[in-house]
Amino acid sequence: MKPRTTILLLVALCALCAGYYLMLRSEEQRRLHHEEMKRVFTFEPGDLRTISIQQEDRRPTVGVRDDQGVWRITEPYALDAYQELWDRVAAHLAGLMDERTIEEDPDTLDDYELDYPRLVVTAETRNGETGKVAFGMAGPLQTNRYAQINGGPVGLVDEDAYLELNRGLEMLRQFYLFPAGQEGIRRVEFTWFWPDEEDSRAGGPAPGDESTQVVIEVEPDGRWWMREPIECPASIAEVTRFVTELQTETCKDFVDEPPSLADYGLDPPAARVTVYAGAGENPQTALFGSLDGTGDDARMFAKRADAPAVFTVRKELRKHFPESIDAYRERRLLTHPAGSILSMRFTLRDATFALENDPERGWIVVEPVVDDTDQAAVSNYIGTLAKLQGTSFPDPEEGDFGLDDPMVALSLTFDGADEPGEIRVGGATANGKAYYVTQDAGAVVTLDAQYTSYITDVSLFRFREKKLLTFEVEDVVRAALEFDGVSYVFEKPAQSWRITEPDEKIWDSQADMQALLEAVCPTNAQAIEAKLRPGDLSVYGLDAPTLTLALTVKTDDDPDQQTVLPILRIGAIAKDNSRERFAILDGRPEVFRVRQAHVDDIRQALKGVRDR
């Protein structure tokens, strides 16, 4: 094809595309113009200052929007408005369309049931423009509804528009107990009122007086903290549930002009909740009274302190009210986030050791310095520690609880905290079922004995690598074994194992050699018997070991390169535990305990060795 022809075709294609685009744009403009012509009112939603909604046989609900765009209900009572719904009503009113005009100048409204309208909505803009629409019965197809605009023509409007505007007072008023905004509640004050009962003793609080106030507040780091009646960490789980309930609770069954608050258990009330939400300083207070009804359908009467209306809320909300001053106290020993721990120092009565959380290497034992920290063991310990919870808060006046000379003291430092925390384990309670323990924030709690042992039964060995000998079985190319006084040498020059010592011995099955290697892979220490092996190893049966094993393995990087692993020696059975034997490993100074099963499994595997 000639270049000139190609250019002409491209020009034609561009012209067609441009024409199609202009046609679509023209059609869209015609559609928008048509819809604009169908609009009943000329004002925009943001222009509206006042909207009155009068449902059939009800008083009008009037909302007024101030210069900041905030709606406020002025009739039938001065009430807070549900902002999102009023904005939605304004948008649908401004966008109302006359789908088809039925009569320009109707003689009678009876035929459309507009003589007594189902709904009348009137509005006024900031510059004084007004609008009015009255809704009658549904149209023949039930998708439209007859409406009269500004007292003039009758037309058909969309049924959905009618439903959007047909809002009652209970929907238009603010029905959330505590509108908290996006930032949420940041402070809660709670108190019970003293009841009007005989237990109000002489000289004590009078019925209707507030009892001890419980105050909880969120810290900048997101933790909840109790401010009153004592300064201490608050339970994140309990407080979060309570705050969530307060923020999401909705009110029903409004009585705007209650004849007597006493009829609802609100004179005096049973409890008070005051919240602070967002960045503002203005508190919101609700008072709670008696139950309305019985059984599962019962609800609780309540009212806002700044409004006369009485309403009901779910009775389940009462379950979250603190029954005591300790109800919302943090009971966990570790009140800081587990992930924020930077270091741990254990002080036992016979030893001290410390660990630090290195950003690159993870947890390492730094006192004494060792290079075999077991990361999983440290993580598991911290994870369990984070779950331990006290059962009660004893009175500090009762004594020192044996905490001046603790069995264990665990000092912790935290990311973002200026001061370290310390968990100490003191003496047992009088019944011996629990121990006195401090939280990392300093408060004393009682901890069940079964859980206390998790803290007290701790040693450096717990956080060290337990694997004495580990390898990939397929990488082993030579094994030198002395077992029960007999020396064996096994080699794998190719794919099969052969016995080079003793002479004239062969394997009955290659699987037996596999079983022999698997019997010691891995070999884990069950405990440290001695931190330093003595000169005389006979007490452990290690002067003449039952088993001595030296393995040679090939490396992944270079198959021709071979490495001899540290030699493992297993000695006598422990007198206090027949399932354990003593063992040592070249390069390690300790005497360990390992499982008796290693010896049993090797003995079983060697039954596959026979004469050639």
C-alpha positions as CSV (number, residue, x, y, z in Angstrom):
1,M,0.0,0.0,0.0
2,K,1.3,3.4,-0.9
3,P,2.2,5.9,1.9
4,R,-0.3,8.4,0.5
5,T,-3.1,5.9,0.7
6,T,-2.1,4.9,4.3
7,I,-2.2,8.5,5.4
8,L,-5.6,9.1,3.9
9,L,-7.0,6.0,5.6
10,L,-5.6,7.2,9.0
11,V,-7.1,10.6,8.5
12,A,-10.5,9.0,7.7
13,L,-10.2,6.8,10.8
14,C,-9.5,9.8,13.0
15,A,-12.4,11.7,11.5
16,L,-14.7,8.8,12.2
17,C,-13.5,8.5,15.8
18,A,-13.9,12.2,16.4
19,G,-17.4,12.1,14.9
20,Y,-18.4,9.2,17.1
21,Y,-17.1,11.0,20.2
22,L,-18.9,14.2,19.3
23,M,-22.1,12.2,18.7
24,L,-21.8,10.5,22.2
25,R,-21.1,13.8,23.8
26,S,-24.0,15.4,22.1
27,E,-26.4,12.7,23.3
28,E,-25.1,12.9,26.8
29,Q,-25.6,16.7,26.8
30,R,-29.1,16.2,25.5
31,R,-29.8,13.7,28.2
32,L,-28.5,16.0,30.9
33,H,-30.5,18.9,29.5
34,H,-33.6,16.7,29.5
35,E,-33.1,15.7,33.1
36,E,-32.4,19.3,34.1
37,M,-35.7,20.3,32.5
38,K,-37.5,17.7,34.5
39,R,-36.1,19.0,37.8
40,V,-38.8,20.4,40.1
41,F,-36.6,22.9,41.9
42,T,-33.7,25.1,40.8
43,F,-31.8,25.2,44.1
44,E,-28.9,22.9,44.9
45,P,-28.6,20.8,48.1
46,G,-26.0,23.1,49.6
47,D,-28.3,26.1,49.2
48,L,-30.9,24.7,51.6
49,R,-31.1,26.3,55.1
50,T,-34.4,24.9,56.4
51,I,-36.4,21.7,55.6
52,S,-39.7,20.7,57.1
53,I,-41.0,17.1,56.8
54,Q,-44.6,16.5,57.8
55,Q,-45.8,12.9,57.6
56,E,-49.5,12.1,57.6
57,D,-51.2,12.8,61.0
58,R,-47.9,13.9,62.6
59,R,-46.3,17.1,63.7
60,P,-43.7,18.5,61.3
61,T,-40.0,17.8,61.9
62,V,-38.0,20.9,61.1
63,G,-34.3,20.9,60.5
64,V,-32.1,24.1,60.3
65,R,-28.6,24.1,58.9
66,D,-26.1,26.7,60.4
67,D,-23.3,28.5,58.6
68,Q,-20.9,25.6,59.3
69,G,-23.2,23.1,57.6
70,V,-24.4,21.4,60.8
71,W,-28.1,20.5,60.9
72,R,-30.1,21.0,64.1
73,I,-33.7,19.9,64.7
74,T,-35.9,22.9,66.0
75,E,-39.3,21.3,65.9
76,P,-41.1,19.5,67.4
77,Y,-38.3,19.8,70.0
78,A,-34.8,21.1,70.0
79,L,-32.7,18.0,69.2
80,D,-29.4,16.9,67.8
81,A,-29.8,15.8,64.2
82,Y,-28.5,12.8,62.3
83,Q,-26.3,14.8,59.9
84,E,-25.8,12.2,57.2
85,L,-29.6,11.6,56.8
86,W,-30.4,15.3,56.6
87,D,-27.8,15.8,54.0
88,R,-29.3,12.9,52.1
89,V,-32.8,14.4,52.4
90,A,-31.5,17.7,51.0
91,A,-29.9,16.0,48.1
92,H,-33.0,14.1,47.1
93,L,-35.3,17.1,47.5
94,A,-33.0,19.3,45.3
95,G,-32.8,16.5,42.7
96,L,-36.6,15.7,42.7
97,M,-37.8,15.2,39.1
98,D,-41.3,15.5,37.5
99,E,-41.4,12.4,35.4
100,R,-44.7,13.4,33.8
101,T,-47.1,16.2,34.4
102,I,-50.7,15.0,34.8
103,E,-52.6,18.3,35.3
104,E,-51.3,21.8,35.1
105,D,-54.2,23.3,37.0
106,P,-56.1,20.5,38.8
107,D,-59.8,21.1,39.7
108,T,-59.7,18.6,42.5
109,L,-57.0,16.8,44.4
110,D,-59.2,14.0,45.7
111,D,-58.4,11.8,42.7
112,Y,-54.7,11.7,43.7
113,E,-55.3,11.6,47.4
114,L,-53.6,15.0,47.7
115,D,-56.4,16.6,49.6
116,Y,-54.9,14.9,52.7
117,P,-51.3,14.2,51.6
118,R,-49.2,11.3,52.8
119,L,-46.2,13.6,53.1
120,V,-45.5,17.3,52.8
121,V,-41.9,18.6,52.5
122,T,-41.2,22.3,52.4
123,A,-37.8,24.0,52.2
124,E,-36.1,27.4,52.2
125,T,-32.7,28.4,50.8
126,R,-30.3,30.9,52.3
127,N,-31.4,33.6,49.8
128,G,-35.1,33.1,50.6
129,E,-36.1,30.8,47.8
130,T,-38.9,28.4,48.8
131,G,-40.1,25.0,47.6
132,K,-42.9,22.7,48.5
133,V,-44.0,19.2,47.4
134,A,-47.0,17.2,48.6
135,F,-47.2,13.5,48.0
136,G,-50.4,11.6,47.4
137,M,-51.1,8.0,46.5
138,A,-48.9,5.7,44.4
139,G,-49.3,5.7,40.6
140,P,-50.8,2.9,38.5
141,L,-47.5,1.0,38.1
142,Q,-46.5,1.5,41.8
143,T,-43.1,2.9,40.6
144,N,-44.3,6.5,40.7
145,R,-46.3,8.6,43.1
146,Y,-48.6,11.6,42.5
147,A,-47.2,14.8,43.8
148,Q,-48.2,18.5,43.7
149,I,-45.4,21.0,43.3
150,N,-45.6,24.4,45.1
151,G,-49.4,24.1,45.2
152,G,-49.7,24.0,41.4
153,P,-49.5,21.2,38.9
154,V,-49.8,17.5,39.7
155,G,-47.3,15.2,38.3
156,L,-45.7,11.8,38.8
157,V,-42.4,11.5,40.7
158,D,-40.2,8.5,41.3
159,E,-41.4,6.3,44.2
160,D,-37.8,6.0,45.5
161,A,-37.6,9.8,45.9
162,Y,-40.7,9.6,48.0
163,L,-39.2,6.9,50.2
164,E,-36.0,8.9,50.7
165,L,-38.0,12.0,51.9
166,N,-40.5,10.1,54.0
167,R,-38.5,10.2,57.2
168,G,-39.9,10.3,60.7
169,L,-38.5,12.0,63.7
170,E,-36.9,8.9,65.1
171,M,-34.8,8.5,61.9
172,L,-34.0,12.2,61.6
173,R,-32.8,12.8,65.1
174,Q,-29.4,11.7,66.4
175,F,-30.1,8.2,67.5
176,Y,-26.6,7.2,68.5
177,L,-26.1,7.2,72.2
178,F,-22.7,8.8,71.9
179,P,-21.9,10.3,68.4
180,A,-18.1,9.8,68.5
181,G,-17.0,10.8,65.0
182,Q,-14.2,9.1,63.2
183,E,-11.7,9.7,66.0
184,G,-13.8,7.8,68.5
185,I,-14.0,7.9,72.3
186,R,-10.8,8.8,74.1
187,R,-12.0,9.1,77.7
188,V,-14.7,7.4,79.7
189,E,-16.0,8.3,83.2
190,F,-18.3,5.9,85.0
191,T,-20.0,5.8,88.3
192,W,-22.9,4.1,90.0
193,F,-25.4,6.0,92.1
194,W,-26.2,4.9,95.6
195,P,-29.6,3.2,95.6
196,D,-32.6,4.3,97.6
197,E,-32.4,1.3,99.9
198,E,-32.0,0.5,103.6
199,D,-28.3,-0.2,103.2
200,S,-27.6,3.5,103.1
201,R,-26.0,3.7,106.6
202,A,-26.0,6.7,108.9
203,G,-23.2,9.1,108.1
204,G,-22.7,7.4,104.7
205,P,-23.6,8.5,101.2
206,A,-27.2,9.5,100.7
207,P,-29.4,7.7,98.1
208,G,-28.8,9.3,94.7
209,D,-25.3,10.3,95.5
210,E,-22.6,9.2,93.1
211,S,-20.3,6.4,94.3
212,T,-16.6,6.0,93.4
213,Q,-15.8,7.2,89.9
214,V,-13.9,5.0,87.5
215,V,-12.0,7.0,84.8
216,I,-10.2,5.4,81.8
217,E,-8.3,7.3,79.1
218,V,-6.4,6.3,76.0
219,E,-2.7,7.1,75.9
220,P,-0.9,8.4,72.8
221,D,0.6,5.0,72.2
222,G,-2.9,3.5,72.1
223,R,-2.9,1.8,75.5
224,W,-5.8,2.5,77.9
225,W,-4.9,3.8,81.3
226,M,-7.0,4.1,84.4
227,R,-6.9,7.6,86.0
228,E,-9.3,7.1,88.8
229,P,-9.6,5.9,91.5
230,I,-6.0,4.7,91.0
231,E,-3.3,5.3,88.4
232,C,-2.7,1.9,86.6
233,P,-3.0,0.2,83.2
234,A,-6.5,-0.6,82.1
235,S,-7.5,-3.9,80.4
236,I,-7.3,-3.2,76.7
237,A,-9.7,-6.1,75.9
238,E,-12.3,-5.1,78.5
239,V,-12.2,-1.4,77.8
240,T,-12.2,-1.8,74.0
241,R,-15.3,-3.9,74.2
242,F,-17.0,-1.3,76.5
243,V,-16.0,1.6,74.3
244,T,-17.1,-0.2,71.2
245,E,-20.5,-0.8,72.7
246,L,-20.8,2.9,73.7
247,Q,-19.9,4.1,70.3
248,T,-22.3,1.8,68.4
249,E,-25.3,1.8,70.7
250,T,-28.5,3.2,69.2
251,C,-31.5,4.6,71.0
252,K,-35.2,3.7,70.4
253,D,-38.6,4.4,71.9
254,F,-38.1,8.1,72.5
255,V,-40.3,9.8,75.0
256,D,-39.6,13.5,74.4
257,E,-41.8,14.9,77.2
258,P,-41.6,12.3,80.0
259,P,-44.1,13.1,82.8
260,S,-41.8,11.8,85.6
261,L,-38.2,10.6,85.4
262,A,-38.9,8.4,88.4
263,D,-41.2,6.2,86.2
264,Y,-38.1,5.2,84.3
265,G,-35.7,4.7,87.2
266,L,-34.0,7.9,86.3
267,D,-34.8,9.9,89.5
268,P,-32.3,9.1,90.8
269,P,-30.6,7.2,88.0
270,A,-28.7,3.9,88.5
271,A,-25.5,4.9,86.7
272,R,-23.8,7.6,84.7
273,V,-21.4,7.4,81.8
274,T,-19.5,10.5,80.5
275,V,-17.4,10.3,77.4
276,Y,-15.0,12.6,75.6
277,A,-14.7,12.0,71.8
278,G,-12.4,13.2,69.2
279,A,-10.3,16.3,69.9
280,G,-13.0,18.3,71.5
281,E,-13.3,19.0,75.2
282,N,-17.1,18.9,75.5
283,P,-18.2,15.9,77.4
284,Q,-21.3,13.8,76.5
285,T,-23.2,12.3,79.5
286,A,-25.9,9.7,79.6
287,L,-27.8,8.5,82.6
288,F,-29.2,5.0,82.9
289,G,-32.3,3.8,84.8
290,S,-34.5,0.7,85.1
291,L,-35.4,-2.0,82.7
292,D,-38.3,-1.7,80.3
293,G,-40.0,-5.1,80.1
294,T,-38.7,-8.6,81.0
295,G,-37.0,-11.5,79.3
296,D,-35.1,-11.3,76.1
297,D,-37.1,-8.3,74.8
298,A,-36.3,-6.1,77.8
299,R,-34.4,-2.9,77.2
300,M,-32.9,-0.3,79.6
301,F,-34.2,3.3,80.0
302,A,-31.7,6.1,79.6
303,K,-31.5,9.8,78.8
304,R,-28.9,12.3,77.8
305,A,-28.0,14.7,80.6
306,D,-28.4,17.7,78.3
307,A,-31.8,16.8,76.9
308,P,-35.2,15.9,78.4
309,A,-36.0,12.9,76.2
310,V,-36.1,9.4,77.7
311,F,-35.3,6.5,75.4
312,T,-34.3,2.8,75.6
313,V,-31.0,1.1,74.9
314,R,-30.0,-2.6,74.9
315,K,-30.0,-4.1,78.3
316,E,-26.8,-6.0,77.4
317,L,-25.0,-2.6,77.6
318,R,-25.3,-2.9,81.4
319,K,-23.2,-6.1,81.4
320,H,-20.2,-3.9,80.4
321,F,-20.6,-1.5,83.4
322,P,-17.8,-2.0,85.9
323,E,-19.1,-3.8,89.0
324,S,-16.1,-2.8,91.0
325,I,-13.2,-0.4,90.9
326,D,-10.9,-3.3,89.7
327,A,-13.2,-4.4,86.9
328,Y,-11.3,-2.6,84.2
329,R,-7.8,-2.9,85.7
330,E,-5.3,-4.7,83.5
331,R,-4.8,-8.2,85.1
332,R,-2.0,-9.3,82.7
333,L,1.5,-9.4,84.2
334,L,2.8,-7.9,81.0
335,T,0.9,-4.7,80.5
336,H,3.2,-3.5,77.6
337,P,2.9,-5.0,74.1
338,A,4.9,-8.2,73.9
339,G,6.5,-7.0,70.7
340,S,7.9,-3.9,72.4
341,I,10.3,-5.8,74.7
342,L,13.9,-4.9,74.1
343,S,15.6,-6.8,76.8
344,M,15.0,-9.3,79.7
345,R,17.2,-9.8,82.7
346,F,16.5,-12.7,85.0
347,T,17.7,-12.6,88.6
348,L,17.3,-15.9,90.4
349,R,18.5,-16.8,93.8
350,D,21.4,-18.7,92.4
351,A,22.0,-17.2,89.0
352,T,21.6,-14.2,86.7
353,F,21.4,-14.0,83.0
354,A,20.2,-11.5,80.4
355,L,18.9,-11.4,76.8
356,E,18.6,-8.6,74.3
357,N,16.6,-8.2,71.1
358,D,19.0,-7.4,68.4
359,P,17.3,-5.8,65.3
360,E,19.3,-8.0,62.9
361,R,20.2,-11.1,64.9
362,G,17.0,-11.5,66.9
363,W,17.2,-12.5,70.6
364,I,20.7,-13.2,71.9
365,V,22.0,-14.2,75.3
366,V,24.4,-11.4,76.3
367,E,25.1,-12.4,79.9
368,P,26.9,-14.8,79.9
369,V,27.8,-14.4,76.2
370,V,26.7,-17.4,74.2
371,D,26.1,-17.9,70.5
372,D,23.4,-20.5,70.5
373,T,20.2,-18.6,71.6
374,D,17.0,-20.6,70.7
375,Q,14.8,-18.0,69.1
376,A,11.7,-20.1,69.2
377,A,12.2,-20.8,72.9
378,V,12.4,-17.0,73.7
379,S,9.4,-16.2,71.5
380,N,7.3,-19.0,73.2
381,Y,8.3,-17.8,76.6
382,I,7.3,-14.2,75.9
383,G,4.1,-15.3,74.2
384,T,3.0,-17.3,77.3
385,L,4.2,-14.6,79.6
386,A,1.9,-12.1,77.8
387,K,-1.1,-14.4,78.5
388,L,-0.6,-14.8,82.3
389,Q,-3.2,-12.9,84.3
390,G,-3.6,-12.2,88.0
391,T,-6.7,-13.3,89.8
392,S,-7.0,-10.5,92.4
393,F,-5.4,-7.2,93.6
394,P,-4.5,-7.5,97.3
395,D,-4.6,-4.5,99.5
396,P,-1.1,-3.0,99.6
397,E,-1.5,-2.5,103.4
398,E,-1.5,-6.2,104.0
399,G,2.3,-6.5,103.8
400,D,5.3,-6.8,101.5
401,F,4.1,-10.2,100.2
402,G,7.6,-11.6,100.2
403,L,8.5,-9.3,97.2
404,D,11.5,-7.7,98.9
405,D,13.3,-11.0,98.5
406,P,11.7,-12.5,95.4
407,M,12.2,-16.0,94.1
408,V,12.6,-14.5,90.6
409,A,12.9,-10.9,89.4
410,L,12.4,-10.3,85.7
411,S,13.5,-6.8,84.6
412,L,12.2,-5.7,81.2
413,T,12.9,-2.7,79.0
414,F,10.4,-1.6,76.3
415,D,10.6,0.3,73.1
416,G,9.2,3.8,73.7
417,A,9.2,3.5,77.5
418,D,11.5,5.6,79.6
419,E,11.4,3.3,82.6
420,P,11.9,-0.5,82.8
421,G,9.3,-2.8,84.3
422,E,9.9,-5.6,86.7
423,I,7.9,-8.8,87.3
424,R,8.8,-10.3,90.7
425,V,7.5,-13.5,92.3
426,G,7.1,-13.3,96.1
427,G,5.6,-15.6,98.7
428,A,2.6,-17.8,98.6
429,T,-0.9,-16.7,99.7
430,A,-2.3,-18.1,103.0
431,N,-4.0,-21.0,101.3
432,G,-1.0,-21.8,99.2
433,K,-3.0,-21.8,95.9
434,A,-1.4,-18.7,94.6
435,Y,1.6,-16.4,94.8
436,Y,2.0,-12.7,95.1
437,V,3.5,-11.3,91.8
438,T,4.1,-7.8,90.5
439,Q,3.0,-6.6,87.1
440,D,5.6,-4.9,85.0
441,A,3.9,-1.6,85.9
442,G,4.4,-2.3,89.6
443,A,1.0,-3.3,90.9
444,V,0.7,-6.5,93.0
445,V,-1.6,-9.3,91.9
446,T,-2.1,-12.9,93.0
447,L,-1.2,-15.5,90.4
448,D,-2.4,-19.2,90.5
449,A,0.4,-21.5,91.6
450,Q,0.1,-23.6,88.5
451,Y,1.0,-20.5,86.4
452,T,3.6,-19.1,88.8
453,S,5.9,-22.1,88.1
454,Y,6.2,-20.9,84.5
455,I,8.1,-17.9,85.7
456,T,10.0,-19.5,88.6
457,D,11.1,-22.7,86.7
458,V,13.4,-20.8,84.4
459,S,17.1,-21.1,83.6
460,L,19.6,-20.0,81.0
461,F,19.3,-23.5,79.4
462,R,15.6,-22.7,78.5
463,F,16.8,-20.1,76.0
464,R,19.7,-21.9,74.5
465,E,19.7,-24.1,71.5
466,K,18.8,-27.7,72.4
467,K,20.2,-29.3,69.3
468,L,23.6,-30.9,70.1
469,L,23.9,-32.8,66.8
470,T,21.9,-32.1,63.7
471,F,22.5,-32.8,60.0
472,E,21.0,-33.9,56.8
473,V,21.0,-37.7,56.7
474,E,21.7,-37.7,52.9
475,D,24.8,-35.5,53.4
476,V,26.6,-38.0,55.6
477,V,29.4,-39.8,53.9
478,R,31.2,-41.4,56.8
479,A,30.3,-42.5,60.3
480,A,32.8,-43.7,63.0
481,L,30.9,-45.3,65.9
482,E,32.1,-47.0,69.1
483,F,29.2,-48.8,70.7
484,D,29.3,-51.2,73.7
485,G,33.0,-51.5,73.2
486,V,32.9,-52.3,69.5
487,S,34.3,-50.0,66.8
488,Y,32.4,-49.5,63.6
489,V,33.3,-47.4,60.5
490,F,30.7,-46.9,57.8
491,E,31.4,-45.2,54.5
492,K,29.4,-44.2,51.4
493,P,31.7,-43.8,48.5
494,A,28.9,-43.8,46.0
495,Q,25.1,-44.5,46.5
496,S,25.4,-47.4,49.0
497,W,26.8,-47.8,52.5
498,R,29.5,-50.3,53.2
499,I,31.2,-51.3,56.5
500,T,35.0,-50.9,56.5
501,E,35.3,-51.8,60.2
502,P,35.0,-54.5,61.6
503,D,36.3,-56.6,58.6
504,E,34.1,-58.9,56.8
505,K,30.9,-57.2,58.0
506,I,28.1,-56.1,55.8
507,W,24.7,-54.5,56.1
508,D,21.7,-56.8,55.9
509,S,19.8,-53.8,54.5
510,Q,20.7,-50.2,53.6
511,A,17.6,-49.2,55.5
512,D,19.3,-50.2,58.7
513,M,22.1,-47.6,58.1
514,Q,19.4,-45.0,57.4
515,A,17.8,-46.0,60.8
516,L,21.1,-45.6,62.6
517,L,21.6,-42.1,61.3
518,E,18.0,-41.1,62.0
519,A,18.5,-42.4,65.6
520,V,20.7,-39.4,66.4
521,C,19.3,-36.8,64.0
522,P,18.7,-34.6,65.8
523,T,20.2,-35.2,69.2
524,N,18.7,-32.7,71.6
525,A,19.8,-31.8,75.1
526,Q,17.0,-32.4,77.7
527,A,18.8,-30.5,80.4
528,I,22.3,-29.3,81.5
529,E,23.7,-31.6,84.2
530,A,26.8,-29.5,84.8
531,K,27.8,-26.1,83.3
532,L,31.5,-27.2,83.2
533,R,32.5,-30.8,82.8
534,P,34.8,-32.0,85.6
535,G,38.2,-33.6,85.1
536,D,36.8,-37.0,86.3
537,L,33.9,-38.0,84.0
538,S,33.4,-41.4,85.6
539,V,30.5,-40.2,87.7
540,Y,28.7,-39.7,84.4
541,G,29.9,-42.9,82.7
542,L,31.7,-40.7,80.2
543,D,35.3,-42.0,81.0
544,A,34.2,-45.1,79.0
545,P,31.2,-43.9,76.9
546,T,28.5,-46.3,75.8
547,L,28.4,-44.5,72.5
548,T,30.9,-42.3,70.7
549,L,29.9,-41.0,67.2
550,A,31.9,-39.0,64.7
551,L,30.1,-38.0,61.4
552,T,31.6,-36.7,58.2
553,V,29.3,-34.7,55.9
554,K,29.6,-33.2,52.5
555,T,28.8,-29.5,52.0
556,D,26.1,-28.1,49.7
557,D,28.5,-25.6,48.1
558,D,31.2,-28.1,47.2
559,P,30.4,-31.8,47.2
560,D,34.1,-32.6,47.3
561,Q,34.5,-30.6,50.5
562,Q,33.8,-32.5,53.6
563,T,33.3,-31.5,57.3
564,V,33.7,-33.6,60.5
565,L,30.9,-32.8,62.9
566,P,31.7,-32.4,66.7
567,I,32.0,-35.8,68.3
568,L,29.1,-36.9,70.5
569,R,29.7,-39.1,73.5
570,I,26.8,-40.7,75.5
571,G,27.5,-42.2,78.9
572,A,25.6,-43.7,81.8
573,I,21.9,-43.7,82.5
574,A,20.8,-41.0,85.0
575,K,20.0,-42.5,88.4
576,D,17.0,-40.3,88.9
577,N,15.5,-40.9,85.4
578,S,16.1,-44.1,83.5
579,R,14.9,-42.5,80.3
580,E,17.9,-40.1,80.2
581,R,21.7,-40.5,79.8
582,F,24.6,-38.2,80.3
583,A,26.3,-36.8,77.2
584,I,29.1,-34.4,76.1
585,L,29.8,-32.8,72.8
586,D,33.2,-31.6,71.5
587,G,33.4,-27.8,71.7
588,R,30.8,-27.5,74.4
589,P,31.9,-27.3,78.1
590,E,28.7,-28.7,79.6
591,V,27.5,-32.1,80.6
592,F,24.1,-32.7,79.1
593,R,21.2,-35.1,79.5
594,V,19.9,-36.8,76.3
595,R,17.2,-39.3,75.7
596,Q,17.9,-43.0,76.3
597,A,16.0,-43.6,73.1
598,H,19.1,-42.7,71.0
599,V,21.0,-45.7,72.4
600,D,18.0,-48.0,72.1
601,D,17.5,-47.1,68.4
602,I,21.2,-47.5,67.5
603,R,21.3,-50.9,69.2
604,Q,18.3,-51.9,67.2
605,A,19.8,-50.6,63.9
606,L,23.1,-52.5,64.5
607,K,21.2,-55.8,64.5
608,G,21.3,-55.3,60.7
609,V,25.1,-55.8,60.7
610,R,26.1,-59.4,59.8
611,D,29.0,-61.4,58.6
612,R,29.8,-61.3,54.9
